[in-house]
Amino acid sequence: MHRRTVLAALLATGVAAGVSVAGSAGASAATAAYTVTDLGTLGNISSSGGGLNNGGQVSGASAAQAVTIPAGAPGCPPHYGVLKPCVEHPSHAFLYSGGVMTDLGTLGGLSSAATAINATGSAVGSAATAAGVSHAFVERGGVMTDLGTLDGAAASSNALAINGTGQIVGWSTAAGGTGNHAFLDTNGTMIDLGTIDGGTASVANGINASGVVIGNSDTAASDEHGFVYQNGTMTDIGTLGGPNSSVDAINDNGVVAGSSQDAADVSHPVVYSNGKLTSLGTYNIDTTPQAINDNGVIVGTTYGVTAAGLPFNDAYIYQGGTFQDLNNLIPMGSGWQLTDAVAININGQILVDATNTATGQSHALLLNPAG
């Protein structure tokens, strides 16, 4: 299961600690651990991954074919005072299944994006309405349903995760427009999960099969802390001694993956299980877990600087107490630079975002274990 942290934008099993040193994507392993499948696009130049289920189905967003908006229509303001048509390349949510990418459409507006998918192939995300606001949606069997918001049709919301029983979590403008709050939607009823310690904003990033919700909230001290929400109670996971922590994913065993600052403000990837927050060590400058499967394997993105002083963002995998750059585990000369590992399923398939080194285009890729 997977969900990326969005709180910053809204606010303006046992583990062996592993410490390793990475470099930007260099030579791939002599025997690649993964084959690469390019998921393609919906007709334009880019796509990005959102979610991956155990059947290998993928949700995400892709630039679609160009759309011409009439002069003066919503979304097409005057250009230097002159009314003329606008040409846009909107992003649309997609479902990738059986080698085919399908456009899921919108809620009447221009754009949409799917952020997660469950075992039955139901996708969730956000889509623009005809009024031009973004609402959380769930798509089942080719039908996109508006989940609404906590504050009426004019407010905004986004769905970030869905479990096998159809429970959905994300964020919404809170009642009265008092900030953005994490929500849990069950059978079409959306409830506000609140915040930690009197904070003003929160976001729910994941939910497992048991209905345990994870996410992030600001606190009364204006710090950000990860939380676990279960049986009506929001529990602060704390930190490693620094001001901030965040959690982005949870598996069906209840193990949570995220990151935390220590007392020296150094960021660590962490797991939270049975009430205990554990550092996985340090890896590059900043390492963010994005997903964890039921085997406890973690994937995400890591930021660092090469020996030549060049910055990089690379996709990584953490298993058996060791971090590895996924760029070193795909076929040599693949033509792709893997920048972010978005999701991983029980079969070890990994959804990544990558840049084509020849064209500069960004595509969602599916890594399949070799052999």
Buried (B, 14 or more C-beta within 10 A) or exposed (E): BBBBBBBBEBBEEEBEEBEBEBBBBEEBBEEBBBBBBBBBBBBBBBBBBBBBBBBBBBBBBBBBEEEEBEBEEEBBEEEEEEEEEBEBBBBBBBBBBEEEBBBBBBBBBBBBBBBBBBBBBBBBBBBBBEEEBBBBBBBBEEEBBBBBBBBEEEBBBBBBBBBBBBBBBBBBBBEEEEBBBBBBBEEEEBEBBBBBEEBBBBBBBBBBBEBBBBBBBBBEEEBBBBBBBBEEEBBBBBBBEBBBBBBBBBBBBBBBBBBBBBEEEBBBBBBBBEEEBBBBBBBBBBBBBBBBBBBBBBBBBBBBEEEEEEEBBBBBBBBEEBBBBBBBBBBEEBEBBBBBBBBBBEBBBBBBBBBBEEEEBBBBBBBBEEE
